[in-house]
Amino acid sequence: MSRQLPVILLGAGGHAKVVLDLLQALDRQVLGICDPGLATKGVETWRDIPVLGDDQAVKRYAPTDIELANGTGSLPGNRLRRRLHTQFTRLGYRFATLVHPNAILGGGVELGQGVQIMAGVIVQADTRIGDDVILNTGVKVDHDGDIGPHVHVAPGAVLSGGITLGEGCHIGPGATLLQGVAIGHDAVIGLGTSVIGDVAPHHQQTGQPPRTPRRINQE
């Protein structure tokens, strides 16, 4: 079995707390946390973890000696998480792929780099999950799904078999996707929405029953 590298956590918000709990559940060594806000305030420890500095403090460690865990949350229109992942992977760093011990993965499931699968998640057979994806607490994904990079599936969402999620889309808490639907890149599915047809890139669908998707204005 290959040696697990120590981990540096990026960010100190609510999602970072959940990721830290996940790391500890997996018995991963956490060297410290990098967060600009804590560093500016001169905070030395956060949840008993040393504060190493801002994000640039990562560069004191060789990419071969550590892994990173992205504790930055993912909300519609906020691309900080995606930028951090891109920035550090280009420098040769790797993000730890983390699967909670209480999650269930079926046969043939493929996980990209930096995927975070939280407690209570079920992913069924032959689903592909791209880099930097969050499957949050209690998400259920049926067979043969294709989930692109930088997607966030929020707590309690249910994805039926054969769905496709484009890069950077956001599936809100408690949303339900009918079998075979495709959600375009950077689209947003709102809280509790039932999706019975495809949603185009950069569009938002909300409501119960769902309203006609509308375009999202993004820079």
C-alpha positions as a Markdown table, in Angstrom:
| # | Residue | x | y | z |
|---|---|---|---|---|
| 1 | Met | 0.0 | 0.0 | 0.0 |
| 2 | Ser | 1.4 | 3.4 | -1.0 |
| 3 | Arg | 2.2 | 5.9 | 1.7 |
| 4 | Gln | -0.4 | 8.6 | 2.2 |
| 5 | Leu | 1.1 | 12.1 | 2.1 |
| 6 | Pro | 0.3 | 14.7 | 4.7 |
| 7 | Val | -2.4 | 17.2 | 3.7 |
| 8 | Ile | -2.6 | 21.0 | 3.7 |
| 9 | Leu | -6.2 | 22.4 | 3.9 |
| 10 | Leu | -7.1 | 25.5 | 1.9 |
| 11 | Gly | -9.8 | 27.7 | 3.4 |
| 12 | Ala | -11.4 | 28.2 | 6.7 |
| 13 | Gly | -15.1 | 28.5 | 6.0 |
| 14 | Gly | -18.0 | 26.2 | 6.6 |
| 15 | His | -17.0 | 23.7 | 3.9 |
| 16 | Ala | -13.5 | 23.6 | 5.3 |
| 17 | Lys | -14.9 | 22.4 | 8.6 |
| 18 | Val | -16.7 | 19.5 | 6.9 |
| 19 | Val | -13.5 | 18.7 | 4.9 |
| 20 | Leu | -11.4 | 18.7 | 8.0 |
| 21 | Asp | -13.9 | 16.2 | 9.7 |
| 22 | Leu | -13.6 | 14.1 | 6.5 |
| 23 | Leu | -9.8 | 14.1 | 6.7 |
| 24 | Gln | -9.9 | 13.1 | 10.3 |
| 25 | Ala | -12.4 | 10.3 | 9.7 |
| 26 | Leu | -9.9 | 9.0 | 7.1 |
| 27 | Asp | -7.1 | 9.3 | 9.6 |
| 28 | Arg | -5.2 | 11.7 | 7.3 |
| 29 | Gln | -2.4 | 13.8 | 8.7 |
| 30 | Val | -3.2 | 17.5 | 8.4 |
| 31 | Leu | 0.0 | 19.6 | 8.4 |
| 32 | Gly | -1.9 | 22.9 | 8.6 |
| 33 | Ile | -4.3 | 25.3 | 7.0 |
| 34 | Cys | -3.8 | 28.1 | 4.5 |
| 35 | Asp | -6.3 | 30.9 | 4.6 |
| 36 | Pro | -5.7 | 34.6 | 3.8 |
| 37 | Gly | -8.3 | 35.8 | 6.3 |
| 38 | Leu | -6.7 | 34.0 | 9.2 |
| 39 | Ala | -3.2 | 34.9 | 8.1 |
| 40 | Thr | -4.1 | 38.7 | 8.0 |
| 41 | Lys | -5.6 | 38.5 | 11.5 |
| 42 | Gly | -2.5 | 36.7 | 12.8 |
| 43 | Val | -4.4 | 33.7 | 13.9 |
| 44 | Glu | -2.0 | 30.9 | 14.8 |
| 45 | Thr | -4.4 | 27.9 | 15.1 |
| 46 | Trp | -7.8 | 27.0 | 13.7 |
| 47 | Arg | -9.7 | 24.0 | 15.1 |
| 48 | Asp | -6.4 | 22.9 | 16.7 |
| 49 | Ile | -4.7 | 22.9 | 13.3 |
| 50 | Pro | -1.7 | 25.3 | 12.7 |
| 51 | Val | -2.3 | 28.2 | 10.4 |
| 52 | Leu | 0.6 | 28.2 | 7.9 |
| 53 | Gly | -0.2 | 31.5 | 6.3 |
| 54 | Asp | -2.2 | 32.5 | 3.1 |
| 55 | Asp | -2.5 | 30.3 | 0.1 |
| 56 | Gln | 1.1 | 31.1 | -1.0 |
| 57 | Ala | 2.4 | 29.3 | 2.0 |
| 58 | Val | 1.7 | 26.1 | 0.2 |
| 59 | Lys | 4.8 | 26.8 | -2.0 |
| 60 | Arg | 7.1 | 26.2 | 1.0 |
| 61 | Tyr | 6.4 | 22.5 | 0.5 |
| 62 | Ala | 7.4 | 20.5 | -2.6 |
| 63 | Pro | 4.6 | 19.1 | -4.6 |
| 64 | Thr | 6.0 | 15.6 | -4.1 |
| 65 | Asp | 5.8 | 15.9 | -0.3 |
| 66 | Ile | 2.2 | 16.9 | 0.3 |
| 67 | Glu | -1.4 | 16.7 | -1.0 |
| 68 | Leu | -3.9 | 19.6 | -0.8 |
| 69 | Ala | -7.5 | 19.5 | 0.3 |
| 70 | Asn | -9.8 | 22.2 | -1.1 |
| 71 | Gly | -11.8 | 23.6 | 1.8 |
| 72 | Thr | -13.3 | 26.4 | -0.3 |
| 73 | Gly | -17.0 | 26.0 | -0.9 |
| 74 | Ser | -18.7 | 26.0 | -4.2 |
| 75 | Leu | -21.7 | 28.4 | -4.8 |
| 76 | Pro | -23.2 | 29.6 | -8.1 |
| 77 | Gly | -21.2 | 32.4 | -9.6 |
| 78 | Asn | -18.2 | 32.0 | -7.2 |
| 79 | Arg | -15.2 | 30.4 | -9.0 |
| 80 | Leu | -12.6 | 30.8 | -6.2 |
| 81 | Arg | -12.6 | 27.0 | -5.6 |
| 82 | Arg | -12.1 | 26.3 | -9.3 |
| 83 | Arg | -9.3 | 28.9 | -9.6 |
| 84 | Leu | -7.4 | 27.4 | -6.6 |
| 85 | His | -7.6 | 23.9 | -8.1 |
| 86 | Thr | -6.4 | 25.1 | -11.4 |
| 87 | Gln | -3.6 | 27.3 | -9.9 |
| 88 | Phe | -2.1 | 24.6 | -7.8 |
| 89 | Thr | -2.4 | 21.7 | -10.2 |
| 90 | Arg | -0.6 | 23.8 | -12.8 |
| 91 | Leu | 2.3 | 24.1 | -10.3 |
| 92 | Gly | 2.4 | 20.3 | -9.9 |
| 93 | Tyr | 0.5 | 19.9 | -6.7 |
| 94 | Arg | -2.2 | 17.2 | -6.3 |
| 95 | Phe | -5.5 | 17.4 | -4.5 |
| 96 | Ala | -6.4 | 14.5 | -2.3 |
| 97 | Thr | -9.4 | 12.4 | -3.4 |
| 98 | Leu | -11.5 | 11.9 | -0.3 |
| 99 | Val | -14.3 | 9.4 | 0.2 |
| 100 | His | -16.0 | 9.3 | 3.6 |
| 101 | Pro | -16.0 | 5.9 | 5.3 |
| 102 | Asn | -19.8 | 5.9 | 5.4 |
| 103 | Ala | -20.2 | 6.5 | 1.7 |
| 104 | Ile | -21.0 | 3.6 | -0.7 |
| 105 | Leu | -19.4 | 3.3 | -4.2 |
| 106 | Gly | -20.6 | 0.8 | -6.7 |
| 107 | Gly | -18.4 | -1.2 | -9.1 |
| 108 | Gly | -16.7 | 0.6 | -11.9 |
| 109 | Val | -17.0 | 4.1 | -10.3 |
| 110 | Glu | -14.3 | 6.4 | -11.5 |
| 111 | Leu | -13.1 | 9.3 | -9.4 |
| 112 | Gly | -11.0 | 12.3 | -10.6 |
| 113 | Gln | -8.4 | 14.2 | -8.6 |
| 114 | Gly | -9.6 | 16.2 | -5.6 |
| 115 | Val | -13.1 | 14.7 | -5.5 |
| 116 | Gln | -14.8 | 15.0 | -2.1 |
| 117 | Ile | -17.5 | 12.5 | -1.3 |
| 118 | Met | -19.2 | 13.2 | 2.0 |
| 119 | Ala | -21.0 | 11.1 | 4.6 |
| 120 | Gly | -24.0 | 9.2 | 3.5 |
| 121 | Val | -23.4 | 9.5 | -0.3 |
| 122 | Ile | -24.3 | 6.6 | -2.5 |
| 123 | Val | -22.8 | 6.3 | -6.0 |
| 124 | Gln | -23.9 | 3.4 | -8.1 |
| 125 | Ala | -22.1 | 1.4 | -10.8 |
| 126 | Asp | -20.1 | 2.8 | -13.7 |
| 127 | Thr | -20.5 | 6.5 | -12.8 |
| 128 | Arg | -17.7 | 8.8 | -13.8 |
| 129 | Ile | -16.8 | 11.8 | -11.5 |
| 130 | Gly | -14.5 | 14.5 | -12.7 |
| 131 | Asp | -11.8 | 16.5 | -10.9 |
| 132 | Asp | -12.7 | 18.8 | -8.0 |
| 133 | Val | -16.3 | 17.5 | -7.7 |
| 134 | Ile | -18.2 | 17.8 | -4.4 |
| 135 | Leu | -20.9 | 15.2 | -3.7 |
| 136 | Asn | -22.2 | 16.6 | -0.5 |
| 137 | Thr | -23.9 | 15.0 | 2.5 |
| 138 | Gly | -26.5 | 12.3 | 1.6 |
| 139 | Val | -26.3 | 12.7 | -2.2 |
| 140 | Lys | -27.5 | 9.7 | -4.3 |
| 141 | Val | -26.2 | 9.1 | -7.8 |
| 142 | Asp | -27.6 | 6.1 | -9.7 |
| 143 | His | -25.8 | 4.1 | -12.4 |
| 144 | Asp | -23.9 | 5.3 | -15.5 |
| 145 | Gly | -23.8 | 9.0 | -14.5 |
| 146 | Asp | -21.2 | 11.3 | -16.0 |
| 147 | Ile | -20.3 | 14.2 | -13.7 |
| 148 | Gly | -17.9 | 16.8 | -15.1 |
| 149 | Pro | -15.2 | 18.7 | -13.3 |
| 150 | His | -15.9 | 21.4 | -10.7 |
| 151 | Val | -19.5 | 20.3 | -10.1 |
| 152 | His | -21.1 | 20.7 | -6.7 |
| 153 | Val | -24.1 | 18.5 | -5.9 |
| 154 | Ala | -25.5 | 19.9 | -2.7 |
| 155 | Pro | -26.9 | 17.9 | 0.3 |
| 156 | Gly | -29.7 | 15.5 | -0.3 |
| 157 | Ala | -29.9 | 15.8 | -4.1 |
| 158 | Val | -30.9 | 12.6 | -6.1 |
| 159 | Leu | -29.6 | 12.0 | -9.6 |
| 160 | Ser | -31.2 | 9.1 | -11.5 |
| 161 | Gly | -29.4 | 6.8 | -13.8 |
| 162 | Gly | -27.5 | 8.0 | -16.9 |
| 163 | Ile | -27.5 | 11.7 | -16.1 |
| 164 | Thr | -24.8 | 14.1 | -17.5 |
| 165 | Leu | -23.6 | 17.1 | -15.5 |
| 166 | Gly | -21.5 | 19.6 | -17.4 |
| 167 | Glu | -18.4 | 21.3 | -16.0 |
| 168 | Gly | -19.0 | 23.7 | -13.1 |
| 169 | Cys | -22.8 | 23.2 | -12.8 |
| 170 | His | -24.5 | 23.5 | -9.4 |
| 171 | Ile | -27.2 | 21.1 | -8.2 |
| 172 | Gly | -29.1 | 22.6 | -5.3 |
| 173 | Pro | -30.1 | 20.8 | -2.0 |
| 174 | Gly | -32.8 | 18.3 | -2.4 |
| 175 | Ala | -33.0 | 18.6 | -6.2 |
| 176 | Thr | -34.1 | 15.5 | -8.2 |
| 177 | Leu | -33.0 | 14.7 | -11.8 |
| 178 | Leu | -34.9 | 12.4 | -14.0 |
| 179 | Gln | -33.1 | 9.5 | -15.7 |
| 180 | Gly | -31.0 | 10.5 | -18.7 |
| 181 | Val | -31.2 | 14.3 | -18.4 |
| 182 | Ala | -28.2 | 16.5 | -19.3 |
| 183 | Ile | -27.4 | 19.7 | -17.4 |
| 184 | Gly | -25.1 | 22.0 | -19.3 |
| 185 | His | -21.9 | 23.6 | -18.1 |
| 186 | Asp | -22.2 | 26.3 | -15.4 |
| 187 | Ala | -26.0 | 25.7 | -15.1 |
| 188 | Val | -27.8 | 26.0 | -11.8 |
| 189 | Ile | -30.6 | 23.8 | -10.5 |
| 190 | Gly | -32.4 | 25.4 | -7.6 |
| 191 | Leu | -33.4 | 24.1 | -4.1 |
| 192 | Gly | -35.8 | 21.1 | -4.3 |
| 193 | Thr | -36.3 | 21.4 | -8.1 |
| 194 | Ser | -37.4 | 18.3 | -10.0 |
| 195 | Val | -35.7 | 18.3 | -13.4 |
| 196 | Ile | -37.4 | 16.3 | -16.1 |
| 197 | Gly | -35.7 | 17.6 | -19.2 |
| 198 | Asp | -32.3 | 18.9 | -20.3 |
| 199 | Val | -31.0 | 22.3 | -19.1 |
| 200 | Ala | -28.8 | 24.4 | -21.4 |
| 201 | Pro | -25.4 | 25.8 | -20.3 |
| 202 | His | -25.5 | 28.9 | -18.2 |
| 203 | His | -29.2 | 28.5 | -17.5 |
| 204 | Gln | -31.0 | 28.3 | -14.2 |
| 205 | Gln | -34.0 | 26.1 | -13.4 |
| 206 | Thr | -35.9 | 26.5 | -10.2 |
| 207 | Gly | -39.3 | 25.9 | -8.7 |
| 208 | Gln | -41.7 | 23.0 | -8.0 |
| 209 | Pro | -43.0 | 22.3 | -10.6 |
| 210 | Pro | -40.0 | 23.6 | -12.4 |
| 211 | Arg | -40.2 | 26.9 | -14.3 |
| 212 | Thr | -38.8 | 27.4 | -17.7 |
| 213 | Pro | -35.0 | 27.7 | -17.5 |
| 214 | Arg | -33.7 | 31.2 | -17.7 |
| 215 | Arg | -30.2 | 32.4 | -18.7 |
| 216 | Ile | -27.7 | 33.3 | -16.0 |
| 217 | Asn | -25.8 | 36.5 | -16.6 |
| 218 | Gln | -22.1 | 35.6 | -15.9 |
| 219 | Glu | -18.9 | 37.5 | -16.7 |
